[in-house]
Amino acid sequence: MNKANKKINCPRCYSHKLYKFGKDKEGNQKYQCKECKRQFAPSATPKERQLKDYPRCPVCNK
């Protein structure tokens, strides 16, 4: 499936009503949801997945 056929939806409310909202530092298209105002880039890695690669702090366990 190519990008033209792929429907992009909001990761928070799953709406398809989006604005183009500039580009991120890697040059990927960013969007803002018209319904909940969330800003996101569909090709970006979610913050939760980025943090799983690091070990937990032995003092505070976060």
PyMOL CGO cylinders between C-alpha atoms (Angstrom):
from pymol import cmd
from pymol.cgo import CYLINDER

trace = [
    CYLINDER, 0.00, 0.00, 0.00, 1.45, 3.40, -0.90, 0.3, 1, 1, 1, 1, 1, 1,
    CYLINDER, 1.45, 3.40, -0.90, 1.12, 6.61, 1.12, 0.3, 1, 1, 1, 1, 1, 1,
    CYLINDER, 1.12, 6.61, 1.12, -1.62, 8.02, -1.15, 0.3, 1, 1, 1, 1, 1, 1,
    CYLINDER, -1.62, 8.02, -1.15, -3.99, 5.17, -0.20, 0.3, 1, 1, 1, 1, 1, 1,
    CYLINDER, -3.99, 5.17, -0.20, -3.15, 5.15, 3.50, 0.3, 1, 1, 1, 1, 1, 1,
    CYLINDER, -3.15, 5.15, 3.50, -5.70, 6.86, 5.77, 0.3, 1, 1, 1, 1, 1, 1,
    CYLINDER, -5.70, 6.86, 5.77, -4.06, 8.72, 8.64, 0.3, 1, 1, 1, 1, 1, 1,
    CYLINDER, -4.06, 8.72, 8.64, -5.99, 9.03, 11.87, 0.3, 1, 1, 1, 1, 1, 1,
    CYLINDER, -5.99, 9.03, 11.87, -5.38, 10.67, 15.22, 0.3, 1, 1, 1, 1, 1, 1,
    CYLINDER, -5.38, 10.67, 15.22, -3.63, 8.37, 17.74, 0.3, 1, 1, 1, 1, 1, 1,
    CYLINDER, -3.63, 8.37, 17.74, -5.73, 9.84, 20.59, 0.3, 1, 1, 1, 1, 1, 1,
    CYLINDER, -5.73, 9.84, 20.59, -9.32, 10.05, 19.25, 0.3, 1, 1, 1, 1, 1, 1,
    CYLINDER, -9.32, 10.05, 19.25, -8.94, 8.14, 15.92, 0.3, 1, 1, 1, 1, 1, 1,
    CYLINDER, -8.94, 8.14, 15.92, -10.52, 10.97, 13.92, 0.3, 1, 1, 1, 1, 1, 1,
    CYLINDER, -10.52, 10.97, 13.92, -9.64, 11.35, 10.23, 0.3, 1, 1, 1, 1, 1, 1,
    CYLINDER, -9.64, 11.35, 10.23, -10.22, 15.13, 10.38, 0.3, 1, 1, 1, 1, 1, 1,
    CYLINDER, -10.22, 15.13, 10.38, -6.68, 16.53, 10.32, 0.3, 1, 1, 1, 1, 1, 1,
    CYLINDER, -6.68, 16.53, 10.32, -4.72, 19.65, 9.39, 0.3, 1, 1, 1, 1, 1, 1,
    CYLINDER, -4.72, 19.65, 9.39, -1.21, 19.51, 7.99, 0.3, 1, 1, 1, 1, 1, 1,
    CYLINDER, -1.21, 19.51, 7.99, 0.88, 21.11, 10.75, 0.3, 1, 1, 1, 1, 1, 1,
    CYLINDER, 0.88, 21.11, 10.75, 4.41, 21.60, 9.44, 0.3, 1, 1, 1, 1, 1, 1,
    CYLINDER, 4.41, 21.60, 9.44, 7.27, 19.10, 9.57, 0.3, 1, 1, 1, 1, 1, 1,
    CYLINDER, 7.27, 19.10, 9.57, 9.33, 17.59, 12.37, 0.3, 1, 1, 1, 1, 1, 1,
    CYLINDER, 9.33, 17.59, 12.37, 13.13, 17.90, 12.63, 0.3, 1, 1, 1, 1, 1, 1,
    CYLINDER, 13.13, 17.90, 12.63, 13.61, 14.81, 10.40, 0.3, 1, 1, 1, 1, 1, 1,
    CYLINDER, 13.61, 14.81, 10.40, 11.40, 16.33, 7.70, 0.3, 1, 1, 1, 1, 1, 1,
    CYLINDER, 11.40, 16.33, 7.70, 8.35, 14.10, 8.29, 0.3, 1, 1, 1, 1, 1, 1,
    CYLINDER, 8.35, 14.10, 8.29, 4.90, 15.65, 7.82, 0.3, 1, 1, 1, 1, 1, 1,
    CYLINDER, 4.90, 15.65, 7.82, 3.18, 16.59, 11.10, 0.3, 1, 1, 1, 1, 1, 1,
    CYLINDER, 3.18, 16.59, 11.10, -0.58, 16.82, 11.59, 0.3, 1, 1, 1, 1, 1, 1,
    CYLINDER, -0.58, 16.82, 11.59, -2.97, 18.36, 14.09, 0.3, 1, 1, 1, 1, 1, 1,
    CYLINDER, -2.97, 18.36, 14.09, -6.34, 16.76, 14.83, 0.3, 1, 1, 1, 1, 1, 1,
    CYLINDER, -6.34, 16.76, 14.83, -9.34, 19.06, 14.29, 0.3, 1, 1, 1, 1, 1, 1,
    CYLINDER, -9.34, 19.06, 14.29, -11.29, 17.23, 17.00, 0.3, 1, 1, 1, 1, 1, 1,
    CYLINDER, -11.29, 17.23, 17.00, -8.90, 16.94, 19.98, 0.3, 1, 1, 1, 1, 1, 1,
    CYLINDER, -8.90, 16.94, 19.98, -6.05, 19.28, 18.82, 0.3, 1, 1, 1, 1, 1, 1,
    CYLINDER, -6.05, 19.28, 18.82, -3.37, 16.57, 19.28, 0.3, 1, 1, 1, 1, 1, 1,
    CYLINDER, -3.37, 16.57, 19.28, -0.21, 17.15, 17.21, 0.3, 1, 1, 1, 1, 1, 1,
    CYLINDER, -0.21, 17.15, 17.21, 1.60, 14.11, 15.82, 0.3, 1, 1, 1, 1, 1, 1,
    CYLINDER, 1.60, 14.11, 15.82, 3.75, 12.74, 13.02, 0.3, 1, 1, 1, 1, 1, 1,
    CYLINDER, 3.75, 12.74, 13.02, 2.52, 9.31, 11.82, 0.3, 1, 1, 1, 1, 1, 1,
    CYLINDER, 2.52, 9.31, 11.82, 6.04, 8.10, 11.06, 0.3, 1, 1, 1, 1, 1, 1,
    CYLINDER, 6.04, 8.10, 11.06, 7.45, 9.09, 14.47, 0.3, 1, 1, 1, 1, 1, 1,
    CYLINDER, 7.45, 9.09, 14.47, 8.16, 6.55, 17.21, 0.3, 1, 1, 1, 1, 1, 1,
    CYLINDER, 8.16, 6.55, 17.21, 5.87, 7.04, 20.21, 0.3, 1, 1, 1, 1, 1, 1,
    CYLINDER, 5.87, 7.04, 20.21, 7.61, 8.28, 23.37, 0.3, 1, 1, 1, 1, 1, 1,
    CYLINDER, 7.61, 8.28, 23.37, 6.62, 5.13, 25.31, 0.3, 1, 1, 1, 1, 1, 1,
    CYLINDER, 6.62, 5.13, 25.31, 8.47, 2.89, 22.84, 0.3, 1, 1, 1, 1, 1, 1,
    CYLINDER, 8.47, 2.89, 22.84, 11.55, 5.14, 22.90, 0.3, 1, 1, 1, 1, 1, 1,
    CYLINDER, 11.55, 5.14, 22.90, 11.80, 4.93, 26.69, 0.3, 1, 1, 1, 1, 1, 1,
    CYLINDER, 11.80, 4.93, 26.69, 11.49, 1.12, 26.86, 0.3, 1, 1, 1, 1, 1, 1,
    CYLINDER, 11.49, 1.12, 26.86, 15.04, 0.79, 25.54, 0.3, 1, 1, 1, 1, 1, 1,
    CYLINDER, 15.04, 0.79, 25.54, 16.53, 2.36, 28.68, 0.3, 1, 1, 1, 1, 1, 1,
    CYLINDER, 16.53, 2.36, 28.68, 17.00, 0.51, 31.99, 0.3, 1, 1, 1, 1, 1, 1,
    CYLINDER, 17.00, 0.51, 31.99, 14.97, 1.62, 35.00, 0.3, 1, 1, 1, 1, 1, 1,
    CYLINDER, 14.97, 1.62, 35.00, 16.58, 3.87, 37.60, 0.3, 1, 1, 1, 1, 1, 1,
    CYLINDER, 16.58, 3.87, 37.60, 17.71, 1.73, 40.59, 0.3, 1, 1, 1, 1, 1, 1,
    CYLINDER, 17.71, 1.73, 40.59, 16.88, 4.57, 43.03, 0.3, 1, 1, 1, 1, 1, 1,
    CYLINDER, 16.88, 4.57, 43.03, 13.39, 5.65, 41.96, 0.3, 1, 1, 1, 1, 1, 1,
    CYLINDER, 13.39, 5.65, 41.96, 12.47, 2.69, 39.67, 0.3, 1, 1, 1, 1, 1, 1,
    CYLINDER, 12.47, 2.69, 39.67, 11.20, 5.02, 36.90, 0.3, 1, 1, 1, 1, 1, 1,
]
cmd.load_cgo(trace, "trace")
